[in-house]
Amino acid sequence: MPYTPILGTLAYVVRGDDVLMVHRTARDGDAHRGKFNGLGGKVEAGEDVVACIRRELREEAAIEATSVRLRGTISWPGFGAGGEDWFGFIFIVDAFTGTPPEANEEGTLHWVPRAELLDLPLWEGDYTWLPLVFDAEVAQFHGVMPYVDGRPDGWEVSMLRPAGWQA
């Protein structure tokens, strides 16, 4: 069976030591309901991943990203509510213009101290890969995290190190 994932983007908007997160509480039937997540969404036809994350940030947080860095990619086979495969492009946005509102269509927006991210209710798999997003010793990461029955069922990752990195 061919691998034909839904393409998505996910951004962690950083302001000092805080990260903008959405607490998904607004929509009944939302598979993410009750969880905190970065901002992002599905790539639309005719759109590259950077254009997608910029559009999603305008729609979800009323901000214009002026510095977007790809931190990695993750393949999530079986992640969707109906077992759909997802492939995500994970970004850090460390410069932007505009002021995020208190809430959007998905829930409330919160500036969370980076050190407290793993204390939030997240997708179970996020606790595994989210530290890599902020790890200065990782230039990029590219992982595969299969999901079975709504839970992660493994993790394989390749990490690229910054130029001049010494172990």
TORKOL-4160 file (C-alpha; in steps of 0.2 Angstrom, whole numbers, padded with zeros to 4 digits, m for minus):
167
<pt num="1" X="0000" Y="0000" Z="0000"/>
<pt num="2" X="0008" Y="0017" Z="m0005"/>
<pt num="3" X="0012" Y="0029" Z="0009"/>
<pt num="4" X="0001" Y="0045" Z="0005"/>
<pt num="5" X="0001" Y="0055" Z="0021"/>
<pt num="6" X="m0008" Y="0071" Z="0025"/>
<pt num="7" X="0005" Y="0085" Z="0025"/>
<pt num="8" X="0005" Y="0096" Z="0040"/>
<pt num="9" X="0015" Y="0110" Z="0048"/>
<pt num="10" X="0017" Y="0114" Z="0067"/>
<pt num="11" X="0026" Y="0129" Z="0074"/>
<pt num="12" X="0032" Y="0133" Z="0091"/>
<pt num="13" X="0032" Y="0152" Z="0092"/>
<pt num="14" X="0045" Y="0158" Z="0104"/>
<pt num="15" X="0045" Y="0175" Z="0114"/>
<pt num="16" X="0060" Y="0175" Z="0126"/>
<pt num="17" X="0059" Y="0159" Z="0136"/>
<pt num="18" X="0040" Y="0157" Z="0133"/>
<pt num="19" X="0032" Y="0147" Z="0119"/>
<pt num="20" X="0014" Y="0151" Z="0112"/>
<pt num="21" X="0003" Y="0136" Z="0114"/>
<pt num="22" X="m0015" Y="0133" Z="0110"/>
<pt num="23" X="m0026" Y="0123" Z="0123"/>
<pt num="24" X="m0038" Y="0114" Z="0112"/>
<pt num="25" X="m0055" Y="0116" Z="0121"/>
<pt num="26" X="m0066" Y="0125" Z="0108"/>
<pt num="27" X="m0073" Y="0111" Z="0097"/>
<pt num="28" X="m0083" Y="0096" Z="0101"/>
<pt num="29" X="m0077" Y="0081" Z="0093"/>
<pt num="30" X="m0059" Y="0088" Z="0091"/>
<pt num="31" X="m0047" Y="0073" Z="0092"/>
<pt num="32" X="m0035" Y="0086" Z="0100"/>
<pt num="33" X="m0048" Y="0091" Z="0113"/>
<pt num="34" X="m0040" Y="0095" Z="0130"/>
<pt num="35" X="m0022" Y="0094" Z="0124"/>
<pt num="36" X="m0010" Y="0108" Z="0121"/>
<pt num="37" X="m0001" Y="0110" Z="0105"/>
<pt num="38" X="0009" Y="0122" Z="0094"/>
<pt num="39" X="0000" Y="0131" Z="0080"/>
<pt num="40" X="m0001" Y="0124" Z="0062"/>
<pt num="41" X="m0012" Y="0114" Z="0050"/>
<pt num="42" X="m0014" Y="0105" Z="0034"/>
<pt num="43" X="m0004" Y="0111" Z="0018"/>
<pt num="44" X="m0016" Y="0116" Z="0005"/>
<pt num="45" X="m0014" Y="0113" Z="m0014"/>
<pt num="46" X="m0002" Y="0125" Z="m0022"/>
<pt num="47" X="0006" Y="0129" Z="m0005"/>
<pt num="48" X="0024" Y="0125" Z="0001"/>
<pt num="49" X="0027" Y="0121" Z="0019"/>
<pt num="50" X="0033" Y="0139" Z="0024"/>
<pt num="51" X="0019" Y="0147" Z="0015"/>
<pt num="52" X="0007" Y="0135" Z="0025"/>
<pt num="53" X="0014" Y="0139" Z="0042"/>
<pt num="54" X="0014" Y="0158" Z="0039"/>
<pt num="55" X="m0004" Y="0157" Z="0033"/>
<pt num="56" X="m0009" Y="0146" Z="0048"/>
<pt num="57" X="0000" Y="0158" Z="0060"/>
<pt num="58" X="m0010" Y="0173" Z="0053"/>
<pt num="59" X="m0026" Y="0163" Z="0054"/>
<pt num="60" X="m0023" Y="0155" Z="0072"/>
<pt num="61" X="m0013" Y="0169" Z="0081"/>
<pt num="62" X="m0015" Y="0185" Z="0070"/>
<pt num="63" X="0004" Y="0186" Z="0068"/>
<pt num="64" X="0016" Y="0187" Z="0054"/>
<pt num="65" X="0031" Y="0176" Z="0056"/>
<pt num="66" X="0047" Y="0185" Z="0051"/>
<pt num="67" X="0059" Y="0171" Z="0056"/>
<pt num="68" X="0054" Y="0153" Z="0052"/>
<pt num="69" X="0067" Y="0139" Z="0055"/>
<pt num="70" X="0063" Y="0121" Z="0051"/>
<pt num="71" X="0068" Y="0110" Z="0066"/>
<pt num="72" X="0063" Y="0093" Z="0059"/>
<pt num="73" X="0050" Y="0082" Z="0051"/>
<pt num="74" X="0040" Y="0068" Z="0058"/>
<pt num="75" X="0031" Y="0054" Z="0049"/>
<pt num="76" X="0016" Y="0048" Z="0060"/>
<pt num="77" X="0009" Y="0033" Z="0051"/>
<pt num="78" X="m0009" Y="0029" Z="0058"/>
<pt num="79" X="m0010" Y="0045" Z="0068"/>
<pt num="80" X="m0027" Y="0052" Z="0061"/>
<pt num="81" X="m0043" Y="0048" Z="0069"/>
<pt num="82" X="m0047" Y="0036" Z="0055"/>
<pt num="83" X="m0030" Y="0029" Z="0055"/>
<pt num="84" X="m0024" Y="0041" Z="0042"/>
<pt num="85" X="m0005" Y="0044" Z="0040"/>
<pt num="86" X="0002" Y="0061" Z="0043"/>
<pt num="87" X="0019" Y="0069" Z="0039"/>
<pt num="88" X="0023" Y="0085" Z="0049"/>
<pt num="89" X="0035" Y="0099" Z="0046"/>
<pt num="90" X="0040" Y="0106" Z="0063"/>
<pt num="91" X="0046" Y="0124" Z="0064"/>
<pt num="92" X="0052" Y="0137" Z="0077"/>
<pt num="93" X="0046" Y="0155" Z="0074"/>
<pt num="94" X="0057" Y="0166" Z="0084"/>
<pt num="95" X="0053" Y="0183" Z="0077"/>
<pt num="96" X="0035" Y="0189" Z="0072"/>
<pt num="97" X="0025" Y="0205" Z="0071"/>
<pt num="98" X="0007" Y="0207" Z="0078"/>
<pt num="99" X="m0001" Y="0202" Z="0095"/>
<pt num="100" X="m0009" Y="0185" Z="0097"/>
<pt num="101" X="m0027" Y="0185" Z="0104"/>
<pt num="102" X="m0032" Y="0177" Z="0120"/>
<pt num="103" X="m0041" Y="0163" Z="0109"/>
<pt num="104" X="m0045" Y="0156" Z="0092"/>
<pt num="105" X="m0057" Y="0144" Z="0084"/>
<pt num="106" X="m0048" Y="0129" Z="0092"/>
<pt num="107" X="m0046" Y="0136" Z="0110"/>
<pt num="108" X="m0036" Y="0148" Z="0121"/>
<pt num="109" X="m0019" Y="0154" Z="0117"/>
<pt num="110" X="m0006" Y="0153" Z="0131"/>
<pt num="111" X="0012" Y="0159" Z="0133"/>
<pt num="112" X="0020" Y="0144" Z="0142"/>
<pt num="113" X="0038" Y="0144" Z="0149"/>
<pt num="114" X="0048" Y="0132" Z="0139"/>
<pt num="115" X="0054" Y="0123" Z="0155"/>
<pt num="116" X="0035" Y="0119" Z="0158"/>
<pt num="117" X="0030" Y="0112" Z="0141"/>
<pt num="118" X="0032" Y="0094" Z="0146"/>
<pt num="119" X="0021" Y="0097" Z="0161"/>
<pt num="120" X="0006" Y="0101" Z="0150"/>
<pt num="121" X="m0007" Y="0088" Z="0143"/>
<pt num="122" X="0001" Y="0084" Z="0126"/>
<pt num="123" X="m0001" Y="0070" Z="0114"/>
<pt num="124" X="0008" Y="0055" Z="0122"/>
<pt num="125" X="0021" Y="0055" Z="0108"/>
<pt num="126" X="0025" Y="0074" Z="0110"/>
<pt num="127" X="0034" Y="0070" Z="0126"/>
<pt num="128" X="0047" Y="0060" Z="0116"/>
<pt num="129" X="0051" Y="0072" Z="0101"/>
<pt num="130" X="0047" Y="0090" Z="0108"/>
<pt num="131" X="0063" Y="0092" Z="0117"/>
<pt num="132" X="0072" Y="0090" Z="0101"/>
<pt num="133" X="0064" Y="0105" Z="0094"/>
<pt num="134" X="0073" Y="0116" Z="0107"/>
<pt num="135" X="0089" Y="0106" Z="0108"/>
<pt num="136" X="0104" Y="0117" Z="0102"/>
<pt num="137" X="0114" Y="0102" Z="0099"/>
<pt num="138" X="0102" Y="0096" Z="0086"/>
<pt num="139" X="0102" Y="0106" Z="0069"/>
<pt num="140" X="0087" Y="0096" Z="0063"/>
<pt num="141" X="0079" Y="0079" Z="0067"/>
<pt num="142" X="0069" Y="0068" Z="0056"/>
<pt num="143" X="0058" Y="0054" Z="0064"/>
<pt num="144" X="0045" Y="0041" Z="0062"/>
<pt num="145" X="0032" Y="0038" Z="0076"/>
<pt num="146" X="0019" Y="0025" Z="0071"/>
<pt num="147" X="0003" Y="0026" Z="0080"/>
<pt num="148" X="m0008" Y="0011" Z="0083"/>
<pt num="149" X="m0025" Y="0013" Z="0092"/>
<pt num="150" X="m0022" Y="0031" Z="0096"/>
<pt num="151" X="m0005" Y="0028" Z="0104"/>
<pt num="152" X="0013" Y="0029" Z="0098"/>
<pt num="153" X="0020" Y="0012" Z="0094"/>
<pt num="154" X="0039" Y="0016" Z="0092"/>
<pt num="155" X="0051" Y="0030" Z="0088"/>
<pt num="156" X="0065" Y="0031" Z="0076"/>
<pt num="157" X="0075" Y="0047" Z="0073"/>
<pt num="158" X="0089" Y="0053" Z="0063"/>
<pt num="159" X="0098" Y="0069" Z="0069"/>
<pt num="160" X="0108" Y="0081" Z="0060"/>
<pt num="161" X="0121" Y="0090" Z="0071"/>
<pt num="162" X="0126" Y="0109" Z="0069"/>
<pt num="163" X="0142" Y="0112" Z="0059"/>
<pt num="164" X="0157" Y="0111" Z="0070"/>
<pt num="165" X="0148" Y="0101" Z="0083"/>
<pt num="166" X="0159" Y="0090" Z="0095"/>
<pt num="167" X="0153" Y="0076" Z="0105"/>
